[in-house]
């Protein structure tokens, strides 16, 4: 054993419930915002660039737009009509109180005022939705979330149409992990399972399974487990890749597992080499799931037995050379 550097391992219970799967860092749905042009126009000013911090509601760019002038004119016209209708209503009210006009004239003036007020409210809502500035010529592009600019395709002086993406803002403090699970692994993972995320630059962070997609992706044939981070570590960027180590309910100690390099194939049969007083004994085993560098053993060994692990293949080679299948 010393010459061949053969290491021993103990048959253990419970470790087979750990899965290692790839994961991708994503921004939470409410933490990412795509900022589009709300109307046709020319990019007149760019106030933020790639990587800049942005507050919620802050203006990141201005568009010079004819539609802004149209919307502002509609507000002015609606305000004038509302003012005129209010003056007419006040006049009819005074005349009615003096018994000069009929009630129907007062009610007609009141209805006209209600219509004019509704038109003014609609025009103001359209201006607010479009982001028209006070000067009535520009449209402000504002961010609905706070965070940092992660994409800025807007070009100063360019003409853009409504719906063109100008910026993308992500709140880096609200991230989640999307782990890809094979159909076999997806059946073993449940909501609430704990996980450890290995970060790209080193270090780990705890997470927990929040949800699992009920269907598989048509291209990857994998299900997706969404994990919530206990805390978002500094420097973790959306769309980066991480390693996800999931601890499932299978890790309760009801299964046995051994290191993957302990299991060898001999004449088409999975075997391990059990340590005895005289050397090693071949023990045929039935294997199950492989993950995290370990293999589930369904039958053939018992908990606590010592088996050959590292360089176990050298024992198999010696057996094949001697033509023996026992010890």
C-alpha positions in Angstrom: 0.0 0.0 0.0 2.8 2.4 0.8 4.7 1.7 -2.4 1.6 2.0 -4.6 0.3 5.0 -2.5 -3.1 3.3 -2.1 -5.3 5.3 0.3 -8.2 3.9 2.4 -11.7 5.3 2.7 -14.6 4.5 5.0 -18.0 3.6 3.7 -20.1 6.5 5.0 -23.8 7.3 5.2 -25.4 10.5 4.1 -23.0 12.2 1.7 -24.8 11.0 -1.5 -27.5 13.6 -1.0 -25.1 16.4 -2.2 -25.4 17.5 -5.8 -22.9 19.8 -7.7 -24.5 21.6 -10.6 -23.7 24.6 -12.7 -25.4 27.9 -11.9 -25.8 31.3 -13.4 -26.1 34.6 -11.5 -29.3 36.5 -12.4 -30.8 39.7 -11.2 -34.1 39.3 -9.5 -37.1 40.1 -11.8 -37.8 43.3 -9.8 -34.1 44.3 -9.7 -33.5 44.8 -13.5 -35.0 47.4 -15.7 -34.7 48.0 -19.5 -35.1 51.7 -20.3 -36.6 52.2 -23.7 -37.4 55.3 -25.7 -41.0 56.2 -25.0 -41.4 58.1 -28.3 -39.6 58.9 -31.5 -36.8 61.4 -31.2 -33.2 62.4 -31.1 -30.9 61.5 -28.2 -30.1 65.1 -27.0 -28.3 64.4 -23.7 -26.7 61.3 -22.0 -26.4 61.8 -18.3 -25.2 58.3 -17.3 -22.8 55.8 -18.8 -21.8 52.2 -18.4 -21.2 51.4 -14.7 -22.6 54.6 -13.3 -24.8 54.4 -10.2 -28.5 55.3 -10.7 -31.1 56.3 -8.2 -34.7 55.2 -8.6 -36.6 57.8 -10.7 -33.3 59.5 -11.8 -33.1 60.8 -15.4 -30.4 59.1 -17.4 -31.0 60.7 -20.8 -33.1 63.3 -22.7 -34.8 62.9 -26.0 -35.7 65.9 -28.3 -39.1 64.8 -29.6 -41.9 66.3 -31.7 -44.3 64.1 -29.8 -43.3 65.8 -26.6 -44.4 69.1 -28.0 -47.7 67.6 -29.2 -48.4 66.1 -25.8 -47.5 69.4 -24.0 -49.8 71.3 -26.4 -52.6 68.9 -25.6 -52.2 69.6 -21.9 -52.3 73.3 -22.5 -55.4 73.1 -24.7 -57.1 70.8 -22.2 -56.2 73.2 -19.3 -57.7 76.1 -21.2 -60.9 74.2 -22.0 -61.2 73.2 -18.3 -60.7 76.7 -17.2 -63.3 78.0 -19.6 -65.8 75.3 -18.5 -65.2 76.1 -14.8 -65.9 79.8 -15.5 -69.1 78.9 -17.3 -70.2 76.6 -14.5 -69.5 79.3 -11.8 -71.5 81.8 -13.9 -74.4 79.5 -14.3 -74.3 78.6 -10.6 -74.6 82.3 -9.7 -77.5 82.9 -12.1 -79.3 79.8 -10.9 -79.0 80.9 -7.2 -80.5 84.3 -8.3 -83.4 82.4 -10.0 -82.3 83.8 -13.4 -81.6 80.5 -15.2 -83.1 77.0 -15.1 -81.6 74.0 -13.3 -81.0 72.3 -16.6 -78.6 75.1 -17.7 -76.6 74.6 -14.4 -76.5 70.8 -14.9 -75.3 71.2 -18.5 -72.5 73.5 -17.4 -71.6 71.1 -14.6 -71.4 68.2 -17.2 -69.3 70.2 -19.5 -66.9 71.0 -16.6 -66.6 67.3 -15.8 -65.8 66.4 -19.4 -63.2 69.1 -19.6 -61.6 68.1 -16.3 -61.4 64.4 -17.5 -59.7 65.5 -20.7 -57.2 67.5 -18.7 -56.5 64.6 -16.4 -56.0 62.3 -19.4 -53.6 64.7 -21.1 -51.5 65.2 -17.9 -51.3 61.4 -17.5 -50.1 61.0 -21.1 -47.4 63.6 -20.5 -46.3 62.0 -17.2 -46.2 58.5 -18.8 -44.1 59.8 -21.7 -41.7 61.6 -19.4 -42.2 65.1 -21.0 -40.1 67.7 -19.3 -41.2 71.1 -18.2 -39.9 72.8 -21.3 -42.4 70.8 -23.4 -39.8 69.7 -26.0 -37.9 66.9 -24.4 -38.7 63.4 -23.0 -36.8 62.3 -19.9 -35.6 58.7 -19.8 -35.8 57.7 -16.1 -35.0 54.5 -14.2 -37.7 52.7 -12.2 -35.1 50.9 -10.1 -31.9 51.9 -8.3 -28.6 50.2 -9.2 -25.9 50.5 -11.8 -26.0 50.9 -15.6 -25.1 47.5 -17.1 -25.8 48.3 -20.8 -25.9 51.7 -22.6 -26.4 51.4 -26.3 -27.7 54.9 -26.6 -25.6 57.1 -28.9 -25.7 60.9 -28.6 -27.4 62.6 -31.6 -28.9 59.4 -32.9 -32.5 59.2 -34.0 -34.4 56.4 -32.1 -38.0 55.1 -32.4 -40.3 54.3 -29.6 -39.4 51.0 -28.0 -35.6 51.2 -28.7 -33.5 50.1 -25.8 -31.3 52.9 -24.5 -30.1 51.6 -21.1 -30.3 48.7 -18.8 -30.1 49.1 -15.0 -29.5 46.3 -12.5 -29.6 46.4 -8.7 -26.6 44.3 -7.7 -27.8 43.9 -4.2 -30.8 41.8 -5.3 -29.5 38.7 -7.1 -30.5 35.1 -7.4 -29.0 31.9 -8.7 -30.5 29.8 -11.5 -29.1 26.2 -11.3 -29.5 23.7 -14.1 -30.8 20.3 -13.0 -30.9 17.1 -15.0 -34.3 15.3 -14.9 -32.9 12.8 -12.5 -31.5 15.4 -10.2 -34.6 17.6 -10.4 -36.7 14.8 -8.8 -34.3 14.9 -5.8 -34.4 18.6 -5.1 -37.2 20.2 -3.2 -38.1 23.8 -2.3 -36.3 24.8 0.9 -33.2 22.7 0.3 -30.0 24.4 1.3 -27.1 25.1 -1.0 -23.6 26.5 -1.0 -22.5 28.8 -3.9 -18.8 28.8 -4.8 -17.9 32.3 -6.0 -15.8 32.9 -9.1 -13.1 34.8 -7.2 -13.1 32.3 -4.3 -15.2 32.1 -1.2 -18.7 30.8 -0.6 -22.2 32.1 0.2 -25.2 30.3 1.5 -28.4 30.0 -0.5 -31.8 28.2 -0.4 -34.0 26.7 -3.1 -37.0 29.0 -3.7 -38.6 27.4 -6.6 -38.2 24.7 -9.3 -39.5 25.0 -12.9 -42.1 22.3 -13.6 -40.8 21.8 -17.2 -37.5 21.4 -18.9 -35.8 23.7 -21.3 -36.3 22.6 -24.9 -32.6 23.2 -25.8 -30.7 22.1 -22.6 -33.3 19.5 -21.5 -32.7 20.7 -17.9 -34.9 22.0 -15.2 -34.1 25.2 -13.4 -33.9 25.7 -9.7 -34.1 29.3 -8.5 -32.0 29.9 -5.3 -32.3 32.9 -3.0 -29.0 34.2 -1.6 -28.8 34.8 2.1 -26.7 37.9 1.2 -25.3 39.2 -2.1 -21.5 39.3 -1.8 -19.7 42.3 -3.2 -18.4 41.9 -6.7 -20.9 39.2 -7.8 -22.0 40.2 -11.3 -25.2 39.1 -13.1 -24.7 36.5 -15.9 -21.5 35.1 -14.3 -21.2 31.4 -13.7 -20.9 29.7 -10.3 -20.8 26.2 -8.9 -23.9 25.2 -6.9 -23.5 22.5 -4.2 -27.0 21.4 -3.2 -27.8 19.4 -0.1 -31.0 17.4 -0.7 -33.2 15.4 1.7 -31.4 12.3 0.5 -28.5 13.3 2.8 -30.3 12.0 5.8 -28.0 9.0 6.4 -30.3 6.4 4.9 -27.9 5.8 1.9 -24.2 4.7 1.7 -21.6 6.4 -0.4 -17.9 5.9 -1.2 -15.4 8.0 -3.2 -15.9 7.7 -6.9 -12.3 6.5 -7.4 -13.0 3.5 -5.1 -15.5 1.9 -7.6 -13.8 -0.1 -10.3 -15.1 -2.2 -13.2 -14.1 -5.8 -13.3 -15.5 -8.0 -16.1 -18.5 -5.7 -16.4 -19.3 -5.7 -12.7 -18.9 -2.7 -10.4 -16.6 -3.6 -7.5 -14.8 -2.2 -4.5 -11.8 -3.6 -2.6 -12.6 -4.2 1.1 -9.7 -4.1 3.5 -9.0 -7.4 5.3 -6.2 -8.7 7.6 -4.5 -10.3 4.6 -5.0 -7.5 2.0 -8.1 -6.6 0.0 -11.2 -8.6 -0.9 -13.2 -8.0 -4.1 -16.8 -6.9 -3.2 -19.3 -6.6 -6.0 -21.6 -3.6 -5.4 -24.7 -2.1 -6.9 -24.2 1.6 -7.5 -26.6 4.5 -7.7 -26.2 8.3 -8.2 -22.8 9.9 -8.8 -22.2 13.5 -7.7 -19.8 15.6 -5.7 -17.0 13.0 -6.3 -18.9 10.2 -4.6 -21.0 7.3 -5.6 -24.1 5.9 -3.9 -23.8 2.2 -3.0 -27.2 0.4 -2.9 -25.8 -3.0 -1.9 -22.6 -4.9 -1.4 -20.9 -3.1 1.5 -21.8 -2.0 5.0 -21.3 1.3 6.8 -17.9 1.6 8.5 -16.0 -0.8 6.2 -12.7 0.3 4.9 -12.0 0.1 1.2 -9.3 1.1 -1.2 -9.8 4.6 -2.6 -7.0 6.4 -4.3 -5.1 4.2 -6.8 -7.5 1.4 -6.3 -7.1 0.7 -10.0 -3.6 -0.7 -9.3 -5.2 -3.5 -7.3 -7.5 -4.3 -10.2 -4.4 -4.4 -12.5 -2.6 -6.8 -10.1 -5.6 -9.1 -10.0 -5.9 -9.1 -13.8 -2.1 -9.9 -14.0 -2.3 -12.8 -11.6 -5.6 -14.1 -13.0 -7.1 -14.1 -9.6 -10.5 -12.8 -8.6 -10.4 -13.2 -4.9 -7.7 -11.6 -2.8 
